[in-house]
Amino acid sequence: MGKSEEEMDRAVATGYWQLYRYNPINGKEGKNPFTLDSKEPEWSGFQDFLAGEVRYSSLQKMFPEEADELFKAAEDNAKWRYNHYKRLAGMITKIKSNIFIILFDY
């Protein structure tokens, strides 16, 4: 618990968690309401981050073969999610604001 801030920093730095903001008021002003605050993650540290989490290290001890497959899937998912957020953050330059709002209201 005493190092939770450091752990959060590691989660963001390795791509496990992304920082973003959504402000619908910006959409009404013709600006992109979605802002991605995370920098490009250091994907090389993703697996090390997972290994440092108890829930993942327990899985690794109990089911090593399945865990490797799941860890790879988690990294692939995190990369997809980050790239998706990057696309959302840049969307407003290509799409009119009224269409952009519809995309977020589904």
Backbone atoms as SQL, in Angstrom:
CREATE TABLE atoms (id INTEGER PRIMARY KEY, chain TEXT, resi INTEGER, resn TEXT, atom TEXT, x REAL, y REAL, z REAL);
INSERT INTO atoms VALUES
  (1, 'A', 1, 'MET', 'N', 0.819, -1.191, 0.000),
  (2, 'A', 1, 'MET', 'CA', 0.000, 0.000, 0.000),
  (3, 'A', 1, 'MET', 'C', 0.863, 1.255, 0.000),
  (4, 'A', 2, 'GLY', 'N', 2.020, 1.196, 0.593),
  (5, 'A', 2, 'GLY', 'CA', 2.875, 2.367, 0.671),
  (6, 'A', 2, 'GLY', 'C', 3.487, 2.752, -0.666),
  (7, 'A', 3, 'LYS', 'N', 3.465, 1.849, -1.619),
  (8, 'A', 3, 'LYS', 'CA', 4.061, 2.124, -2.929),
  (9, 'A', 3, 'LYS', 'C', 3.005, 2.124, -4.032),
  (10, 'A', 4, 'SER', 'N', 1.768, 2.392, -3.675),
  (11, 'A', 4, 'SER', 'CA', 0.697, 2.339, -4.665),
  (12, 'A', 4, 'SER', 'C', 0.865, 3.381, -5.766),
  (13, 'A', 5, 'GLU', 'N', 1.385, 4.541, -5.429),
  (14, 'A', 5, 'GLU', 'CA', 1.611, 5.580, -6.436),
  (15, 'A', 5, 'GLU', 'C', 2.667, 5.139, -7.449),
  (16, 'A', 6, 'GLU', 'N', 3.721, 4.517, -6.958),
  (17, 'A', 6, 'GLU', 'CA', 4.760, 4.007, -7.856),
  (18, 'A', 6, 'GLU', 'C', 4.201, 2.912, -8.759),
  (19, 'A', 7, 'GLU', 'N', 3.352, 2.078, -8.196),
  (20, 'A', 7, 'GLU', 'CA', 2.748, 0.986, -8.969),
  (21, 'A', 7, 'GLU', 'C', 1.827, 1.550, -10.054),
  (22, 'A', 8, 'MET', 'N', 1.100, 2.599, -9.735),
  (23, 'A', 8, 'MET', 'CA', 0.246, 3.246, -10.739),
  (24, 'A', 8, 'MET', 'C', 1.098, 3.837, -11.856),
  (25, 'A', 9, 'ASP', 'N', 2.201, 4.447, -11.498),
  (26, 'A', 9, 'ASP', 'CA', 3.117, 4.999, -12.501),
  (27, 'A', 9, 'ASP', 'C', 3.642, 3.902, -13.424),
  (28, 'A', 10, 'ARG', 'N', 3.998, 2.770, -12.845),
  (29, 'A', 10, 'ARG', 'CA', 4.493, 1.639, -13.650),
  (30, 'A', 10, 'ARG', 'C', 3.397, 1.112, -14.574),
  (31, 'A', 11, 'ALA', 'N', 2.156, 1.052, -14.078),
  (32, 'A', 11, 'ALA', 'CA', 1.041, 0.569, -14.894),
  (33, 'A', 11, 'ALA', 'C', 0.843, 1.448, -16.123),
  (34, 'A', 12, 'VAL', 'N', 0.947, 2.740, -15.943),
  (35, 'A', 12, 'VAL', 'CA', 0.787, 3.671, -17.059),
  (36, 'A', 12, 'VAL', 'C', 2.009, 3.614, -17.979),
  (37, 'A', 13, 'ALA', 'N', 3.200, 3.598, -17.418),
  (38, 'A', 13, 'ALA', 'CA', 4.431, 3.610, -18.219),
  (39, 'A', 13, 'ALA', 'C', 4.568, 2.370, -19.102),
  (40, 'A', 14, 'THR', 'N', 4.067, 1.229, -18.639),
  (41, 'A', 14, 'THR', 'CA', 4.197, -0.013, -19.404),
  (42, 'A', 14, 'THR', 'C', 2.998, -0.290, -20.303),
  (43, 'A', 15, 'GLY', 'N', 1.955, 0.535, -20.231),
  (44, 'A', 15, 'GLY', 'CA', 0.801, 0.364, -21.097),
  (45, 'A', 15, 'GLY', 'C', -0.316, -0.474, -20.520),
  (46, 'A', 16, 'TYR', 'N', -0.168, -0.920, -19.285),
  (47, 'A', 16, 'TYR', 'CA', -1.226, -1.707, -18.655),
  (48, 'A', 16, 'TYR', 'C', -2.471, -0.850, -18.452),
  (49, 'A', 17, 'TRP', 'N', -2.270, 0.418, -18.164),
  (50, 'A', 17, 'TRP', 'CA', -3.361, 1.358, -17.927),
  (51, 'A', 17, 'TRP', 'C', -3.065, 2.641, -18.684),
  (52, 'A', 18, 'GLN', 'N', -4.105, 3.217, -19.300),
  (53, 'A', 18, 'GLN', 'CA', -3.927, 4.476, -20.021),
  (54, 'A', 18, 'GLN', 'C', -4.651, 5.601, -19.291),
  (55, 'A', 19, 'LEU', 'N', -4.096, 6.776, -19.411),
  (56, 'A', 19, 'LEU', 'CA', -4.718, 7.960, -18.823),
  (57, 'A', 19, 'LEU', 'C', -5.387, 8.758, -19.938),
  (58, 'A', 20, 'TYR', 'N', -6.656, 9.060, -19.743),
  (59, 'A', 20, 'TYR', 'CA', -7.379, 9.848, -20.731),
  (60, 'A', 20, 'TYR', 'C', -8.465, 10.657, -20.043),
  (61, 'A', 21, 'ARG', 'N', -8.999, 11.629, -20.788),
  (62, 'A', 21, 'ARG', 'CA', -10.094, 12.462, -20.289),
  (63, 'A', 21, 'ARG', 'C', -11.162, 12.557, -21.366),
  (64, 'A', 22, 'TYR', 'N', -12.392, 12.654, -20.950),
  (65, 'A', 22, 'TYR', 'CA', -13.497, 12.883, -21.867),
  (66, 'A', 22, 'TYR', 'C', -14.307, 14.046, -21.323),
  (67, 'A', 23, 'ASN', 'N', -14.404, 15.109, -22.104),
  (68, 'A', 23, 'ASN', 'CA', -15.135, 16.299, -21.693),
  (69, 'A', 23, 'ASN', 'C', -16.149, 16.635, -22.782),
  (70, 'A', 24, 'PRO', 'N', -17.432, 16.309, -22.588),
  (71, 'A', 24, 'PRO', 'CA', -18.436, 16.553, -23.625),
  (72, 'A', 24, 'PRO', 'C', -18.611, 18.030, -23.973),
  (73, 'A', 25, 'ILE', 'N', -18.238, 18.917, -23.089),
  (74, 'A', 25, 'ILE', 'CA', -18.332, 20.351, -23.380),
  (75, 'A', 25, 'ILE', 'C', -17.426, 20.705, -24.554),
  (76, 'A', 26, 'ASN', 'N', -16.254, 20.075, -24.637),
  (77, 'A', 26, 'ASN', 'CA', -15.362, 20.321, -25.773),
  (78, 'A', 26, 'ASN', 'C', -16.023, 19.946, -27.089),
  (79, 'A', 27, 'GLY', 'N', -16.813, 18.869, -27.092),
  (80, 'A', 27, 'GLY', 'CA', -17.517, 18.459, -28.302),
  (81, 'A', 27, 'GLY', 'C', -18.505, 19.511, -28.764),
  (82, 'A', 28, 'LYS', 'N', -19.184, 20.149, -27.828),
  (83, 'A', 28, 'LYS', 'CA', -20.139, 21.209, -28.171),
  (84, 'A', 28, 'LYS', 'C', -19.434, 22.437, -28.730),
  (85, 'A', 29, 'GLU', 'N', -18.178, 22.609, -28.376),
  (86, 'A', 29, 'GLU', 'CA', -17.382, 23.739, -28.866),
  (87, 'A', 29, 'GLU', 'C', -16.642, 23.408, -30.160),
  (88, 'A', 30, 'GLY', 'N', -16.885, 22.216, -30.702),
  (89, 'A', 30, 'GLY', 'CA', -16.225, 21.810, -31.936),
  (90, 'A', 30, 'GLY', 'C', -14.841, 21.232, -31.742),
  (91, 'A', 31, 'LYS', 'N', -14.476, 20.999, -30.506),
  (92, 'A', 31, 'LYS', 'CA', -13.171, 20.400, -30.200),
  (93, 'A', 31, 'LYS', 'C', -13.367, 18.919, -29.914),
  (94, 'A', 32, 'ASN', 'N', -12.286, 18.196, -29.932),
  (95, 'A', 32, 'ASN', 'CA', -12.343, 16.773, -29.620),
  (96, 'A', 32, 'ASN', 'C', -12.583, 16.601, -28.123),
  (97, 'A', 33, 'PRO', 'N', -13.667, 15.930, -27.721),
  (98, 'A', 33, 'PRO', 'CA', -13.930, 15.751, -26.294),
  (99, 'A', 33, 'PRO', 'C', -13.021, 14.712, -25.637),
  (100, 'A', 34, 'PHE', 'N', -12.326, 13.914, -26.442),
  (101, 'A', 34, 'PHE', 'CA', -11.475, 12.847, -25.918),
  (102, 'A', 34, 'PHE', 'C', -10.014, 13.274, -25.984),
  (103, 'A', 35, 'THR', 'N', -9.313, 13.198, -24.864),
  (104, 'A', 35, 'THR', 'CA', -7.898, 13.546, -24.791),
  (105, 'A', 35, 'THR', 'C', -7.126, 12.380, -24.196),
  (106, 'A', 36, 'LEU', 'N', -6.129, 11.914, -24.899),
  (107, 'A', 36, 'LEU', 'CA', -5.259, 10.853, -24.388),
  (108, 'A', 36, 'LEU', 'C', -4.054, 11.499, -23.733),
  (109, 'A', 37, 'ASP', 'N', -3.888, 11.269, -22.448),
  (110, 'A', 37, 'ASP', 'CA', -2.799, 11.887, -21.687),
  (111, 'A', 37, 'ASP', 'C', -1.572, 10.989, -21.570),
  (112, 'A', 38, 'SER', 'N', -1.727, 9.700, -21.811),
  (113, 'A', 38, 'SER', 'CA', -0.608, 8.767, -21.683),
  (114, 'A', 38, 'SER', 'C', 0.380, 8.938, -22.829),
  (115, 'A', 39, 'LYS', 'N', 1.650, 8.799, -22.491),
  (116, 'A', 39, 'LYS', 'CA', 2.700, 8.779, -23.513),
  (117, 'A', 39, 'LYS', 'C', 2.747, 7.374, -24.111),
  (118, 'A', 40, 'GLU', 'N', 3.482, 7.236, -25.193),
  (119, 'A', 40, 'GLU', 'CA', 3.675, 5.908, -25.795),
  (120, 'A', 40, 'GLU', 'C', 4.305, 4.999, -24.743),
  (121, 'A', 41, 'PRO', 'N', 3.650, 3.874, -24.431),
  (122, 'A', 41, 'PRO', 'CA', 4.161, 2.990, -23.376),
  (123, 'A', 41, 'PRO', 'C', 5.467, 2.302, -23.743),
  (124, 'A', 42, 'GLU', 'N', 6.180, 1.876, -22.725),
  (125, 'A', 42, 'GLU', 'CA', 7.375, 1.048, -22.890),
  (126, 'A', 42, 'GLU', 'C', 6.903, -0.400, -22.834),
  (127, 'A', 43, 'TRP', 'N', 6.522, -0.917, -23.999),
  (128, 'A', 43, 'TRP', 'CA', 5.909, -2.245, -24.045),
  (129, 'A', 43, 'TRP', 'C', 6.851, -3.336, -23.557),
  (130, 'A', 44, 'SER', 'N', 8.133, -3.106, -23.593),
  (131, 'A', 44, 'SER', 'CA', 9.083, -4.127, -23.152),
  (132, 'A', 44, 'SER', 'C', 8.925, -4.442, -21.661),
  (133, 'A', 45, 'GLY', 'N', 8.359, -3.540, -20.891),
  (134, 'A', 45, 'GLY', 'CA', 8.174, -3.767, -19.461),
  (135, 'A', 45, 'GLY', 'C', 6.805, -4.294, -19.086),
  (136, 'A', 46, 'PHE', 'N', 5.955, -4.543, -20.086),
  (137, 'A', 46, 'PHE', 'CA', 4.582, -4.976, -19.799),
  (138, 'A', 46, 'PHE', 'C', 4.548, -6.308, -19.043),
  (139, 'A', 47, 'GLN', 'N', 5.274, -7.295, -19.550),
  (140, 'A', 47, 'GLN', 'CA', 5.275, -8.622, -18.916),
  (141, 'A', 47, 'GLN', 'C', 5.883, -8.569, -17.513),
  (142, 'A', 48, 'ASP', 'N', 6.891, -7.735, -17.311),
  (143, 'A', 48, 'ASP', 'CA', 7.482, -7.577, -15.981),
  (144, 'A', 48, 'ASP', 'C', 6.485, -6.956, -15.014),
  (145, 'A', 49, 'PHE', 'N', 5.694, -6.020, -15.527),
  (146, 'A', 49, 'PHE', 'CA', 4.655, -5.423, -14.682),
  (147, 'A', 49, 'PHE', 'C', 3.657, -6.496, -14.246),
  (148, 'A', 50, 'LEU', 'N', 3.221, -7.333, -15.188),
  (149, 'A', 50, 'LEU', 'CA', 2.269, -8.402, -14.840),
  (150, 'A', 50, 'LEU', 'C', 2.871, -9.348, -13.806),
  (151, 'A', 51, 'ALA', 'N', 4.125, -9.686, -13.969),
  (152, 'A', 51, 'ALA', 'CA', 4.778, -10.613, -13.040),
  (153, 'A', 51, 'ALA', 'C', 4.863, -10.040, -11.630),
  (154, 'A', 52, 'GLY', 'N', 4.857, -8.728, -11.506),
  (155, 'A', 52, 'GLY', 'CA', 4.926, -8.090, -10.195),
  (156, 'A', 52, 'GLY', 'C', 3.587, -7.974, -9.492),
  (157, 'A', 53, 'GLU', 'N', 2.509, -8.307, -10.182),
  (158, 'A', 53, 'GLU', 'CA', 1.167, -8.259, -9.586),
  (159, 'A', 53, 'GLU', 'C', 0.823, -9.636, -9.020),
  (160, 'A', 54, 'VAL', 'N', 0.352, -9.675, -7.792),
  (161, 'A', 54, 'VAL', 'CA', 0.072, -10.948, -7.118),
  (162, 'A', 54, 'VAL', 'C', -0.935, -11.788, -7.886),
  (163, 'A', 55, 'ARG', 'N', -1.983, -11.171, -8.404),
  (164, 'A', 55, 'ARG', 'CA', -3.010, -11.945, -9.107),
  (165, 'A', 55, 'ARG', 'C', -2.447, -12.638, -10.330),
  (166, 'A', 56, 'TYR', 'N', -1.464, -12.007, -10.988),
  (167, 'A', 56, 'TYR', 'CA', -0.869, -12.621, -12.165),
  (168, 'A', 56, 'TYR', 'C', 0.230, -13.608, -11.788),
  (169, 'A', 57, 'SER', 'N', 1.008, -13.301, -10.778),
  (170, 'A', 57, 'SER', 'CA', 2.066, -14.235, -10.375),
  (171, 'A', 57, 'SER', 'C', 1.456, -15.518, -9.803),
  (172, 'A', 58, 'SER', 'N', 0.315, -15.419, -9.138),
  (173, 'A', 58, 'SER', 'CA', -0.375, -16.618, -8.635),
  (174, 'A', 58, 'SER', 'C', -0.836, -17.488, -9.796),
  (175, 'A', 59, 'LEU', 'N', -1.361, -16.852, -10.819),
  (176, 'A', 59, 'LEU', 'CA', -1.792, -17.587, -12.007),
  (177, 'A', 59, 'LEU', 'C', -0.599, -18.281, -12.663),
  (178, 'A', 60, 'GLN', 'N', 0.529, -17.590, -12.702),
  (179, 'A', 60, 'GLN', 'CA', 1.738, -18.155, -13.293),
  (180, 'A', 60, 'GLN', 'C', 2.205, -19.397, -12.531),
  (181, 'A', 61, 'LYS', 'N', 2.088, -19.372, -11.216),
  (182, 'A', 61, 'LYS', 'CA', 2.519, -20.515, -10.405),
  (183, 'A', 61, 'LYS', 'C', 1.582, -21.712, -10.561),
  (184, 'A', 62, 'MET', 'N', 0.288, -21.433, -10.647),
  (185, 'A', 62, 'MET', 'CA', -0.694, -22.520, -10.701),
  (186, 'A', 62, 'MET', 'C', -0.866, -23.102, -12.099),
  (187, 'A', 63, 'PHE', 'N', -0.856, -22.244, -13.114),
  (188, 'A', 63, 'PHE', 'CA', -1.101, -22.678, -14.489),
  (189, 'A', 63, 'PHE', 'C', -0.105, -22.001, -15.438),
  (190, 'A', 64, 'PRO', 'N', 1.159, -22.415, -15.406),
  (191, 'A', 64, 'PRO', 'CA', 2.199, -21.713, -16.167),
  (192, 'A', 64, 'PRO', 'C', 1.953, -21.653, -17.682),
  (193, 'A', 65, 'GLU', 'N', 1.496, -22.742, -18.275),
  (194, 'A', 65, 'GLU', 'CA', 1.286, -22.740, -19.728),
  (195, 'A', 65, 'GLU', 'C', 0.144, -21.811, -20.119),
  (196, 'A', 66, 'GLU', 'N', -0.961, -21.899, -19.396),
  (197, 'A', 66, 'GLU', 'CA', -2.104, -21.041, -19.686),
  (198, 'A', 66, 'GLU', 'C', -1.776, -19.581, -19.391),
  (199, 'A', 67, 'ALA', 'N', -0.998, -19.358, -18.345),
  (200, 'A', 67, 'ALA', 'CA', -0.646, -17.997, -17.950),
  (201, 'A', 67, 'ALA', 'C', 0.157, -17.300, -19.043),
  (202, 'A', 68, 'ASP', 'N', 1.112, -18.001, -19.638),
  (203, 'A', 68, 'ASP', 'CA', 1.907, -17.391, -20.710),
  (204, 'A', 68, 'ASP', 'C', 1.015, -16.936, -21.861),
  (205, 'A', 69, 'GLU', 'N', 0.067, -17.779, -22.218),
  (206, 'A', 69, 'GLU', 'CA', -0.866, -17.441, -23.294),
  (207, 'A', 69, 'GLU', 'C', -1.744, -16.247, -22.906),
  (208, 'A', 70, 'LEU', 'N', -2.224, -16.244, -21.679),
  (209, 'A', 70, 'LEU', 'CA', -3.069, -15.149, -21.210),
  (210, 'A', 70, 'LEU', 'C', -2.287, -13.846, -21.068),
  (211, 'A', 71, 'PHE', 'N', -1.036, -13.931, -20.644),
  (212, 'A', 71, 'PHE', 'CA', -0.206, -12.732, -20.515),
  (213, 'A', 71, 'PHE', 'C', 0.036, -12.105, -21.889),
  (214, 'A', 72, 'LYS', 'N', 0.284, -12.940, -22.885),
  (215, 'A', 72, 'LYS', 'CA', 0.486, -12.435, -24.246),
  (216, 'A', 72, 'LYS', 'C', -0.801, -11.789, -24.752),
  (217, 'A', 73, 'ALA', 'N', -1.944, -12.426, -24.481),
  (218, 'A', 73, 'ALA', 'CA', -3.230, -11.856, -24.895),
  (219, 'A', 73, 'ALA', 'C', -3.488, -10.524, -24.196),
  (220, 'A', 74, 'ALA', 'N', -3.113, -10.418, -22.931),
  (221, 'A', 74, 'ALA', 'CA', -3.294, -9.168, -22.191),
  (222, 'A', 74, 'ALA', 'C', -2.448, -8.056, -22.807),
  (223, 'A', 75, 'GLU', 'N', -1.232, -8.380, -23.204),
  (224, 'A', 75, 'GLU', 'CA', -0.365, -7.371, -23.826),
  (225, 'A', 75, 'GLU', 'C', -0.920, -6.952, -25.183),
  (226, 'A', 76, 'ASP', 'N', -1.377, -7.919, -25.979),
  (227, 'A', 76, 'ASP', 'CA', -1.958, -7.590, -27.278),
  (228, 'A', 76, 'ASP', 'C', -3.189, -6.705, -27.107),
  (229, 'A', 77, 'ASN', 'N', -4.004, -7.017, -26.108),
  (230, 'A', 77, 'ASN', 'CA', -5.199, -6.225, -25.837),
  (231, 'A', 77, 'ASN', 'C', -4.834, -4.814, -25.408),
  (232, 'A', 78, 'ALA', 'N', -3.831, -4.670, -24.580),
  (233, 'A', 78, 'ALA', 'CA', -3.404, -3.355, -24.116),
  (234, 'A', 78, 'ALA', 'C', -2.875, -2.513, -25.284),
  (235, 'A', 79, 'LYS', 'N', -2.147, -3.153, -26.202),
  (236, 'A', 79, 'LYS', 'CA', -1.647, -2.438, -27.376),
  (237, 'A', 79, 'LYS', 'C', -2.802, -1.993, -28.265),
  (238, 'A', 80, 'TRP', 'N', -3.781, -2.879, -28.475),
  (239, 'A', 80, 'TRP', 'CA', -4.945, -2.516, -29.279),
  (240, 'A', 80, 'TRP', 'C', -5.688, -1.348, -28.635),
  (241, 'A', 81, 'ARG', 'N', -5.894, -1.430, -27.331),
  (242, 'A', 81, 'ARG', 'CA', -6.633, -0.385, -26.609),
  (243, 'A', 81, 'ARG', 'C', -5.911, 0.960, -26.708),
  (244, 'A', 82, 'TYR', 'N', -4.595, 0.954, -26.533),
  (245, 'A', 82, 'TYR', 'CA', -3.834, 2.194, -26.625),
  (246, 'A', 82, 'TYR', 'C', -3.951, 2.792, -28.025),
  (247, 'A', 83, 'ASN', 'N', -3.815, 1.974, -29.052),
  (248, 'A', 83, 'ASN', 'CA', -3.931, 2.470, -30.423),
  (249, 'A', 83, 'ASN', 'C', -5.339, 2.968, -30.723),
  (250, 'A', 84, 'HIS', 'N', -6.335, 2.318, -30.163),
  (251, 'A', 84, 'HIS', 'CA', -7.718, 2.767, -30.317),
  (252, 'A', 84, 'HIS', 'C', -7.900, 4.141, -29.680),
  (253, 'A', 85, 'TYR', 'N', -7.350, 4.328, -28.500),
  (254, 'A', 85, 'TYR', 'CA', -7.448, 5.627, -27.836),
  (255, 'A', 85, 'TYR', 'C', -6.710, 6.704, -28.632),
  (256, 'A', 86, 'LYS', 'N', -5.593, 6.347, -29.238),
  (257, 'A', 86, 'LYS', 'CA', -4.867, 7.304, -30.073),
  (258, 'A', 86, 'LYS', 'C', -5.733, 7.736, -31.251),
  (259, 'A', 87, 'ARG', 'N', -6.435, 6.771, -31.863),
  (260, 'A', 87, 'ARG', 'CA', -7.319, 7.109, -32.981),
  (261, 'A', 87, 'ARG', 'C', -8.446, 8.023, -32.512),
  (262, 'A', 88, 'LEU', 'N', -9.034, 7.711, -31.363),
  (263, 'A', 88, 'LEU', 'CA', -10.119, 8.547, -30.846),
  (264, 'A', 88, 'LEU', 'C', -9.638, 9.967, -30.555),
  (265, 'A', 89, 'ALA', 'N', -8.456, 10.092, -30.049),
  (266, 'A', 89, 'ALA', 'CA', -7.923, 11.410, -29.710),
  (267, 'A', 89, 'ALA', 'C', -7.676, 12.259, -30.947),
  (268, 'A', 90, 'GLY', 'N', -7.441, 11.645, -32.102),
  (269, 'A', 90, 'GLY', 'CA', -7.181, 12.390, -33.316),
  (270, 'A', 90, 'GLY', 'C', -8.358, 12.455, -34.261),
  (271, 'A', 91, 'MET', 'N', -9.500, 11.915, -33.875),
  (272, 'A', 91, 'MET', 'CA', -10.641, 11.788, -34.765),
  (273, 'A', 91, 'MET', 'C', -11.273, 13.108, -35.195),
  (274, 'A', 92, 'ILE', 'N', -11.276, 14.072, -34.337),
  (275, 'A', 92, 'ILE', 'CA', -12.029, 15.298, -34.589),
  (276, 'A', 92, 'ILE', 'C', -11.546, 16.033, -35.829),
  (277, 'A', 93, 'THR', 'N', -10.302, 15.858, -36.209),
  (278, 'A', 93, 'THR', 'CA', -9.795, 16.549, -37.386),
  (279, 'A', 93, 'THR', 'C', -10.358, 15.948, -38.667),
  (280, 'A', 94, 'LYS', 'N', -10.883, 14.729, -38.603),
  (281, 'A', 94, 'LYS', 'CA', -11.385, 14.048, -39.792),
  (282, 'A', 94, 'LYS', 'C', -12.905, 14.004, -39.858),
  (283, 'A', 95, 'ILE', 'N', -13.570, 14.161, -38.730),
  (284, 'A', 95, 'ILE', 'CA', -15.016, 13.985, -38.662),
  (285, 'A', 95, 'ILE', 'C', -15.657, 15.221, -38.056),
  (286, 'A', 96, 'LYS', 'N', -16.820, 15.576, -38.555),
  (287, 'A', 96, 'LYS', 'CA', -17.527, 16.715, -37.991),
  (288, 'A', 96, 'LYS', 'C', -17.960, 16.404, -36.568),
  (289, 'A', 97, 'SER', 'N', -18.088, 17.423, -35.741),
  (290, 'A', 97, 'SER', 'CA', -18.360, 17.220, -34.317),
  (291, 'A', 97, 'SER', 'C', -19.693, 16.528, -34.071),
  (292, 'A', 98, 'ASN', 'N', -20.747, 16.779, -34.889),
  (293, 'A', 98, 'ASN', 'CA', -22.028, 16.132, -34.619),
  (294, 'A', 98, 'ASN', 'C', -21.958, 14.627, -34.851),
  (295, 'A', 99, 'ILE', 'N', -21.159, 14.184, -35.814),
  (296, 'A', 99, 'ILE', 'CA', -20.974, 12.750, -36.040),
  (297, 'A', 99, 'ILE', 'C', -20.122, 12.161, -34.919),
  (298, 'A', 100, 'PHE', 'N', -19.139, 12.908, -34.480),
  (299, 'A', 100, 'PHE', 'CA', -18.251, 12.445, -33.414),
  (300, 'A', 100, 'PHE', 'C', -19.043, 12.143, -32.156),
  (301, 'A', 101, 'ILE', 'N', -20.001, 12.977, -31.808),
  (302, 'A', 101, 'ILE', 'CA', -20.804, 12.774, -30.605),
  (303, 'A', 101, 'ILE', 'C', -21.629, 11.497, -30.725),
  (304, 'A', 102, 'ILE', 'N', -22.141, 11.205, -31.905),
  (305, 'A', 102, 'ILE', 'CA', -22.918, 9.982, -32.110),
  (306, 'A', 102, 'ILE', 'C', -22.048, 8.758, -31.836),
  (307, 'A', 103, 'LEU', 'N', -20.790, 8.807, -32.231),
  (308, 'A', 103, 'LEU', 'CA', -19.905, 7.678, -32.006),
  (309, 'A', 103, 'LEU', 'C', -19.755, 7.367, -30.517),
  (310, 'A', 104, 'PHE', 'N', -19.829, 8.368, -29.670),
  (311, 'A', 104, 'PHE', 'CA', -19.666, 8.140, -28.247),
  (312, 'A', 104, 'PHE', 'C', -20.976, 7.823, -27.533),
  (313, 'A', 105, 'ASP', 'N', -22.112, 7.964, -28.222),
  (314, 'A', 105, 'ASP', 'CA', -23.414, 7.740, -27.584),
  (315, 'A', 105, 'ASP', 'C', -23.992, 6.360, -27.853),
  (316, 'A', 106, 'TYR', 'N', -23.231, 5.435, -28.389),
  (317, 'A', 106, 'TYR', 'CA', -23.820, 4.122, -28.668),
  (318, 'A', 106, 'TYR', 'C', -23.943, 3.285, -27.445);
